[in-house]
Amino acid sequence: MFNRRTFDQFRFRLRSSGGPGWSAFGSAVNAAVYPSGLHADTRAALNSPRGLLMAIADVSSDPSAGQRLMERITKTYEEVPPDVDRLIALRATLDQATRTLKGLSKGADAPARAPMIISTVIGDQWYGINVGAIRCYHVHASGRIDTVRLEPTAQRKLEAEDSLLLCTPAVSEKLDEYDIALALYSNSPQSAVQRLLVMAKDKGAQGALAAVAFGPQRSLVTNIFGRSPNK
């Protein structure tokens, strides 16, 4: 019988073998995200001086600008020397992104700024900066969820198996915190993002639908038990 004792032994064997890896995944409609899809090398990014970059921009007024904007964000961030304070690096990147978006936008009525968030994870530290109403949620390994307040910057320490979600208001306003916490607590980032976007759309969300999630990979076993066996 697969009782609590055998499950604890199974968790110990997985923990001894290294446990789950980490991943980041982003998806958007009428918005721009980075990464778009699954991040190519999460482990290397987390261990680099610049960290794992994640970003969302609400470009619903001009969706054609989205890809070029994200290219500018990643290029600008990579050009900031790695020894510069990360919040300063993110501020410089956001300022350049805002200027780039203004140049890419068509017409005299183009907004001077668009809702945007740019963040990075380095080791166990998360740094973020935003303008506008893009939301950030921190889901702890216990399942507790916090809304991260960026004014306009924020920094958080991440414990083992914590998860993060960046999303547009079109997503957050249609879902309650329980929906978000459960999706991130019991799914890998890719499955969580896909699930949340479908849920928001089913509830009538329109406009810029975008989400980027970062967290531990979760197997079928961890989904059944609702948490990673590495805890």
Helices and strands as residue ranges (DSSP letters): H 4-16, E 22-29, E 32-34, E 37-38, H 42-46, E 52-57, G 63-65, H 66-79, H 86-104, E 116-122, E 125-131, E 135-139, E 145-147, E 153-157, E 163-167, H 169-172, H 177-186, H 189-202, E 209-216, H 220-225
